[in-house]
Amino acid sequence: MYNEVRKYDPQLYAAMQGEVLRQQQNLELIASENYTSKAVLEALGSVLTNKYAEGYPGKRYYGGCEHVDVAEKLAIDRAKQLFGADHANVQPHSGTQANIAAYLSLINPGDTVMGLNLDHGGHLSHGHPLNFSGRYFKIIKMNVSKDTELLDYDEMEKLIEKERPKLIMAGASNYSRQWDWARIKRAADVWKCFLVTDIAHYAGLIAAGIYPSPVEYADIVTTTTHKTLRGPRGGLILSKACYAKSVDRTNFPGNQGGPLMHAVAAKAVCFKEALEPSFKTYQTQVLNNARKLAAEIQARGYRIVSGGTDCHLMSVDLRPKNVTGKEAEIALDKAGITVNKNMIPYDPQKAMVTSGIRVGTPAITTRGMVEKDMAVIAGLMDEAITARADDKALKAIKEQVKALCAGFPMYPGFEN
């Protein structure tokens, strides 16, 4: 694999091959990561990367775009079919770029935006002060209830009435329960504000019909195309027909230059895969695995934020074990189990320490793991966290992880 890189740039090849082995031999439990198909990888590595195609199909600023026009039109049509959307823009380079385009399609810098508090599961692009969203808009934070750790819709409605935001950004990077999109839409309509929903984490589950879709309610929907959608890293914007021109114009030329046509083609492959019946089977297993893993972790004395999950991820409160998220992440990594430390609601720890970890099942489900494997994984996680100060024990656990992963090849043949 990667023979040309191996011959020309051995140093880079070593890093690439090291990552192949890391992905093959480790348990990937980061909720925002997944493994693409070989078809998606082929599209990403295709000659389409050589083509400039500023503009949109049939309206380019460069000649020679007849073939990339086909690729982009396939991606657009499939995305619309997949989500039941009026309009789709497949060009955003990332989810954050999609969010930039969504904001600027509807409101102006300085306007008020309401988004979920980052500490309660929100995303940087929903109002963090160091992010563009926090720098260019006045941000009002939504919170989860201290008692239930569920979204506090009563508080949300009071805040909307008090603050009169121009736009509500609904979505999260670490919220495991279902969103009541219809209720948020009703509140938005009462006070005449726009509704944008960021479904980056839930998109695959929504496409498969096993998590509520906001498409009928939101003015604009944004998402990434990796995570649960299992496609290339990139963004996607869906909108009502009345916002189509504004979205396209804001994304290009307003927010980006030339689209990455190899990535657009890979998105087309991803959407085609998501339209297959087997994709619903996969997403159902993702959800079943997440619920089983949450139950198994909880059975070992940890606390699951909000008591469980309705999607692909869960937030694990480590305080019952007197462990920080930072300590757990380091120990698990030494044991070949990849997670990320994460704030829990009303976390007493700082953001670079945290009291929790975020855990997800998309990648391990792609590899073919099922419920019985979740019990094994929960046991290995608990052993590693318990033995966090014992490098010898962690090394032994890593060998167990490696043996488990060997039974579920990521890309057969890539190790060679």
SVG drawing of the C-alpha trace seen along z (x, -y; Angstrom):
<svg xmlns="http://www.w3.org/2000/svg" viewBox="-46 -44 58 57">
<polyline fill="none" stroke="black" stroke-width="0.4" points="0.0,0.0 1.2,-3.6 4.0,-2.3 4.7,-5.6 4.9,-7.5 7.1,-4.7 9.6,-5.1 9.6,-8.9 9.1,-9.9 10.0,-7.2 9.6,-9.5 6.0,-10.3 5.3,-6.7 6.4,-5.6 3.9,-8.0 1.1,-6.9 1.8,-3.2 2.0,-3.9 -1.5,-5.3 -2.8,-2.3 -1.5,0.0 -2.9,-2.3 -6.3,-2.2 -6.2,1.5 -4.8,2.5 -6.7,0.0 -10.3,-0.3 -11.6,-3.6 -14.2,-4.9 -14.0,-8.6 -17.6,-9.4 -16.8,-11.6 -14.6,-9.1 -15.3,-6.3 -13.9,-4.2 -14.8,-5.0 -15.3,-2.4 -12.6,-1.6 -14.8,-3.2 -14.8,-6.5 -11.0,-6.3 -10.6,-5.7 -12.7,-8.8 -10.6,-10.9 -7.4,-9.7 -8.7,-10.2 -7.5,-12.6 -10.5,-14.9 -8.1,-16.5 -6.4,-18.1 -9.5,-20.1 -10.4,-23.6 -14.2,-24.1 -15.2,-27.4 -18.9,-27.9 -21.6,-25.3 -22.6,-22.6 -23.3,-24.3 -22.1,-27.7 -18.3,-27.4 -15.6,-30.0 -13.3,-27.5 -13.5,-25.4 -13.2,-21.6 -15.7,-20.9 -18.1,-18.6 -17.0,-15.5 -16.8,-17.1 -20.2,-18.6 -21.6,-15.1 -19.9,-14.2 -21.2,-17.2 -24.7,-16.8 -24.7,-13.1 -23.7,-14.3 -26.4,-17.0 -29.2,-14.7 -28.3,-11.9 -28.1,-14.2 -31.5,-15.7 -33.0,-12.2 -31.2,-10.9 -32.5,-13.6 -35.7,-14.7 -34.3,-18.2 -35.3,-20.9 -31.7,-22.0 -28.2,-20.7 -24.8,-22.4 -22.1,-19.7 -19.1,-22.0 -18.3,-23.0 -14.9,-21.8 -16.0,-21.1 -18.9,-21.3 -17.7,-24.6 -17.5,-26.1 -21.1,-24.9 -22.1,-26.6 -20.4,-29.8 -22.4,-29.8 -25.6,-29.0 -25.2,-32.0 -24.2,-34.4 -27.0,-33.3 -29.6,-34.4 -28.2,-37.0 -25.4,-39.6 -22.4,-39.9 -23.4,-41.4 -26.8,-39.7 -27.8,-37.5 -27.5,-33.7 -28.7,-31.1 -26.7,-27.8 -26.1,-25.0 -23.5,-25.7 -20.2,-24.0 -19.8,-22.7 -23.2,-21.0 -22.5,-19.3 -22.5,-22.1 -19.9,-22.7 -17.2,-25.4 -19.0,-26.8 -22.2,-27.3 -20.8,-30.2 -17.4,-29.6 -15.7,-33.0 -12.5,-32.1 -14.5,-30.7 -15.8,-32.9 -19.3,-32.3 -18.4,-33.8 -16.4,-36.6 -18.9,-37.9 -22.2,-37.2 -23.8,-37.9 -24.2,-34.4 -26.9,-33.3 -26.3,-29.9 -28.8,-27.1 -28.3,-24.7 -29.3,-21.2 -31.2,-20.7 -29.0,-20.1 -31.3,-17.4 -32.0,-15.4 -29.1,-16.5 -31.7,-16.8 -32.2,-20.0 -34.2,-22.5 -36.8,-23.6 -38.7,-25.7 -35.5,-27.7 -34.9,-27.9 -38.3,-29.4 -37.8,-32.0 -34.4,-32.9 -35.8,-33.3 -38.6,-35.6 -36.1,-37.6 -33.1,-37.8 -35.0,-37.7 -32.2,-36.0 -32.2,-36.3 -31.1,-32.7 -31.3,-29.5 -28.5,-27.0 -29.7,-23.6 -27.3,-20.7 -24.5,-19.2 -21.2,-17.4 -21.9,-15.6 -25.6,-15.2 -26.8,-11.6 -30.6,-12.2 -33.1,-13.1 -33.8,-16.7 -37.4,-18.0 -36.9,-19.8 -40.7,-20.6 -40.8,-22.3 -37.7,-24.4 -39.3,-25.4 -42.5,-26.4 -40.6,-28.6 -38.6,-30.1 -41.7,-30.9 -43.4,-32.6 -40.5,-35.1 -39.7,-35.1 -36.1,-33.8 -34.4,-31.5 -33.7,-27.9 -30.5,-26.2 -29.8,-22.6 -26.3,-21.1 -26.8,-17.3 -23.1,-16.5 -23.2,-13.7 -26.7,-12.4 -26.7,-12.5 -26.2,-8.8 -28.8,-7.8 -31.2,-10.4 -30.5,-9.2 -31.4,-5.7 -34.6,-6.9 -33.8,-5.9 -33.3,-9.3 -35.6,-12.3 -35.0,-14.5 -35.1,-18.3 -35.2,-18.8 -38.9,-19.7 -38.6,-22.2 -35.2,-23.9 -34.6,-26.8 -31.1,-25.4 -29.5,-22.1 -25.8,-21.6 -23.7,-18.5 -20.4,-16.8 -20.1,-13.9 -17.9,-11.7 -18.9,-10.6 -22.0,-8.5 -22.5,-9.2 -19.2,-7.2 -18.0,-9.4 -15.0,-11.7 -14.2,-14.5 -16.2,-17.5 -19.4,-19.5 -22.9,-19.6 -25.7,-22.2 -29.4,-21.4 -32.0,-24.1 -35.5,-25.1 -35.8,-26.1 -36.3,-29.8 -32.8,-29.9 -31.0,-28.0 -29.6,-31.1 -28.5,-32.7 -26.8,-29.5 -25.0,-28.9 -23.9,-32.6 -22.7,-32.7 -20.7,-29.5 -19.1,-30.5 -17.8,-33.1 -18.6,-34.4 -17.0,-31.7 -14.8,-29.5 -13.0,-29.4 -12.7,-26.3 -14.4,-23.2 -12.4,-20.0 -13.8,-17.9 -12.2,-14.7 -14.0,-15.2 -17.3,-16.1 -17.0,-12.8 -16.3,-10.9 -19.4,-12.5 -21.4,-11.2 -20.2,-7.7 -21.0,-8.1 -24.6,-9.3 -25.1,-6.3 -23.9,-3.9 -26.3,-5.6 -29.2,-5.0 -28.7,-1.3 -30.8,0.9 -27.7,2.2 -27.0,-1.3 -30.1,-1.2 -28.9,2.2 -25.6,0.7 -27.0,-2.3 -29.4,-0.1 -26.4,1.8 -24.5,-1.4 -27.4,-2.4 -27.7,1.1 -24.0,1.2 -24.1,-2.3 -26.9,-1.3 -25.2,2.0 -21.8,0.3 -23.4,-2.4 -25.2,0.3 -22.0,2.3 -19.9,-0.7 -22.6,-1.8 -22.7,1.8 -19.0,1.3 -19.6,-1.6 -19.4,-4.6 -22.2,-7.1 -23.6,-7.7 -24.7,-11.3 -28.5,-11.6 -28.7,-7.9 -28.2,-6.5 -28.2,-7.2 -30.5,-7.5 -27.8,-7.8 -24.2,-6.6 -22.5,-8.3 -22.4,-8.6 -20.8,-10.8 -19.2,-8.9 -18.9,-10.6 -15.7,-9.3 -16.1,-11.0 -17.5,-7.8 -14.0,-6.3 -12.1,-9.5 -10.5,-9.7 -10.3,-12.8 -11.0,-12.7 -7.4,-13.5 -6.1,-10.6 -8.6,-8.2 -7.8,-9.3 -4.0,-8.8 -4.5,-5.4 -6.9,-4.1 -4.6,-5.3 -1.7,-3.3 -4.1,-0.3 -4.9,-0.8 -8.4,-2.3 -8.9,-5.7 -11.4,-8.2 -11.4,-11.9 -11.7,-13.6 -14.9,-15.7 -16.7,-18.1 -19.8,-16.9 -22.7,-19.3 -21.8,-21.5 -18.3,-20.0 -16.1,-21.1 -12.9,-20.5 -11.3,-22.7 -11.7,-22.0 -8.3,-20.5 -8.8,-18.1 -12.6,-17.3 -14.6,-14.9 -15.6,-12.8 -14.9,-11.0 -17.0,-10.8 -17.4,-7.4 -19.0,-6.4 -19.7,-3.2 -19.7,-4.2 -16.1,-2.9 -16.2,0.3 -19.6,1.1 -18.2,0.5 -15.6,3.2 -18.4,5.7 -18.5,5.6 -21.9,6.4 -23.4,6.4 -21.4,9.2 -18.2,7.4 -19.4,4.3 -19.2,6.2 -15.6,7.2 -14.8,3.6 -16.4,2.2 -14.3,4.7 -11.1,3.7 -11.8,0.0 -12.5,0.5 -9.3,2.6 -7.3,-0.1 -8.7,-3.0 -8.2,-1.0 -4.6,-0.2 -3.9,-3.7 -0.7,-4.0 0.6,-0.6 2.3,-0.7 3.0,3.0 -0.6,3.8 -1.7,1.3 0.7,3.0 -0.9,6.3 -4.3,4.9 -3.1,3.5 -2.2,7.0 -5.8,8.1 -7.1,5.2 -4.9,6.0 -6.1,9.6 -9.7,8.5 -9.1,6.1 -7.4,8.7 -10.7,10.5 -12.3,7.4 -9.9,6.2 -10.3,2.6 -9.1,2.8 -7.8,6.3 -4.4,6.0 -3.7,2.5 -1.3,3.7 1.2,4.9"/>
</svg>
